[in-house]
Amino acid sequence: MKNLIDKIRFFFYCIKISLEGGESDMAMCYVTCIVAGVRTFKQVPQFLKAKVKELLIAMDLEELAVE
């Protein structure tokens, strides 16, 4: 149940950030989740994939940026 609540919170947090025009912050949230193993690059929304991939490459983690 806690996992479901965390996913719902993350979902609404992402919506809030995107509505505020914070795509960079949202991309960094996805990068953090990918590095932690909570999300995969495949789960990143299409409009953020380029920015997320750019951030992963900058962190020398390009192996995580695979479909």
Rosetta silent file (secondary structure, phi, psi, omega in degrees, C-alpha in Angstrom):
SEQUENCE: MKNLIDKIRFFFYCIKISLEGGESDMAMCYVTCIVAGVRTFKQVPQFLKAKVKELLIAMDLEELAVE
SCORE:     score description
SCORE:     0.000 S_00000001
   1 L     0.000  -41.853  179.413    0.000    0.000    0.000 S_00000001
   2 H   -61.471  -39.184  179.318    2.856    2.390    0.876 S_00000001
   3 H   -61.608  -41.476  178.227    4.431    1.741   -2.534 S_00000001
   4 H   -64.095  -43.718  178.941    1.177    2.705   -4.255 S_00000001
   5 H   -62.762  -42.037  177.960    0.909    5.897   -2.189 S_00000001
   6 H   -62.417  -40.207  178.637    4.516    6.787   -3.067 S_00000001
   7 H   -65.282  -39.959  178.879    3.785    6.269   -6.770 S_00000001
   8 H   -66.548  -42.827  177.543    0.696    8.475   -6.572 S_00000001
   9 H   -60.498  -44.527  179.569    2.644   11.190   -4.751 S_00000001
  10 H   -61.746  -42.537  179.771    5.398   11.035   -7.371 S_00000001
  11 H   -58.668  -50.154 -179.318    2.820   11.257  -10.172 S_00000001
  12 H   -69.210  -32.929  175.636    1.195   14.389   -8.748 S_00000001
  13 H   -63.217  -42.941  178.336    4.572   15.910   -7.934 S_00000001
  14 H   -63.087  -41.305  177.861    5.595   15.459  -11.589 S_00000001
  15 H   -63.107  -44.713 -179.503    2.364   17.069  -12.776 S_00000001
  16 H   -59.733  -46.297 -178.848    2.880   20.010  -10.412 S_00000001
  17 H   -64.305  -43.214 -177.955    6.428   20.588  -11.638 S_00000001
  18 H   -66.965  -34.465  178.072    5.473   20.336  -15.316 S_00000001
  19 H   -69.444  -27.194  178.964    2.610   22.811  -14.856 S_00000001
  20 L   -85.685    0.784  179.871    5.009   25.260  -13.252 S_00000001
  21 L    80.004   21.699 -177.626    7.322   24.998  -16.268 S_00000001
  22 L   -97.895   56.692 -178.767    9.995   23.105  -14.364 S_00000001
  23 H   -62.066  -34.348  178.997   10.976   20.557  -16.993 S_00000001
  24 H   -65.461  -42.066  177.665   14.600   20.605  -15.819 S_00000001
  25 H   -64.671  -41.114 -179.762   13.521   19.795  -12.268 S_00000001
  26 H   -65.147  -41.203  177.979   11.219   17.087  -13.540 S_00000001
  27 H   -62.024  -40.459  179.079   14.008   15.590  -15.661 S_00000001
  28 H   -66.494  -33.720  174.956   16.262   15.552  -12.610 S_00000001
  29 H   -60.955  -44.880  178.568   13.526   13.744  -10.643 S_00000001
  30 H   -65.654  -39.524  177.638   13.465   11.042  -13.302 S_00000001
  31 H   -60.405  -44.508  178.924   17.270   10.827  -13.331 S_00000001
  32 H   -60.591  -43.792  179.280   17.239   10.358   -9.563 S_00000001
  33 H   -66.311  -37.752  178.753   14.597    7.638   -9.847 S_00000001
  34 H   -65.819  -46.262 -179.844   16.510    5.876  -12.641 S_00000001
  35 H   -63.321  -37.289  179.831   19.755    5.907  -10.665 S_00000001
  36 H   -76.748  -12.155  179.798   17.918    4.613   -7.569 S_00000001
  37 L    86.854   10.158 -179.362   16.334    1.829   -9.632 S_00000001
  38 L   -81.789  -34.218  179.130   12.775    3.000   -9.051 S_00000001
  39 L  -127.092  166.044  173.512   12.164    3.906  -12.721 S_00000001
  40 L  -119.113  163.995  178.978   13.717    2.964  -16.053 S_00000001
  41 H   -61.468  -31.008  179.187   14.552    5.185  -19.015 S_00000001
  42 H   -62.793  -27.529 -177.970   11.739    3.465  -20.886 S_00000001
  43 H   -85.381   -4.782 -179.573    9.251    4.885  -18.353 S_00000001
  44 L   -74.341  134.232  177.095   10.336    8.501  -18.942 S_00000001
  45 L   -58.823  145.467 -175.212    7.724   10.577  -20.827 S_00000001
  46 H   -54.248  -40.252 -176.306    8.720   11.245  -24.438 S_00000001
  47 H   -70.017  -11.341  179.662    8.951   15.025  -23.995 S_00000001
  48 H  -107.702  -10.526 -172.552   11.584   14.575  -21.246 S_00000001
  49 H   -56.905  -42.844 -178.127   13.708   11.777  -22.742 S_00000001
  50 H   -61.696  -45.208 -179.227   16.241   14.071  -24.447 S_00000001
  51 H   -67.310  -41.975  179.283   16.876   16.072  -21.257 S_00000001
  52 H   -63.659  -43.944  179.075   17.028   12.945  -19.058 S_00000001
  53 H   -61.794  -42.965  177.993   19.456   11.294  -21.487 S_00000001
  54 H   -58.502  -44.435  179.975   21.588   14.457  -21.523 S_00000001
  55 H   -67.290  -41.112  178.512   21.741   14.466  -17.713 S_00000001
  56 H   -63.526  -41.088  178.299   22.580   10.758  -17.499 S_00000001
  57 H   -65.130  -40.698  178.552   25.401   11.198  -20.024 S_00000001
  58 H   -62.748  -28.070  179.017   26.721   14.204  -18.087 S_00000001
  59 L   -90.426    7.036 -178.313   26.817   11.976  -14.998 S_00000001
  60 L    60.693   38.290  179.138   28.717    9.307  -16.987 S_00000001
  61 L  -123.679   35.695 -175.869   25.735    6.946  -16.654 S_00000001
  62 H   -61.160  -19.716  177.477   24.795    6.622  -20.325 S_00000001
  63 H   -66.174  -17.584  177.582   24.314    2.865  -19.878 S_00000001
  64 H   -86.254  -10.051 -177.724   21.103    3.687  -17.991 S_00000001
  65 L   -95.273   54.615  179.686   19.705    5.636  -20.964 S_00000001
  66 L  -118.433  141.292  179.242   18.541    2.594  -22.942 S_00000001
  67 L   -69.792    0.000    0.000   15.047    1.886  -24.238 S_00000001
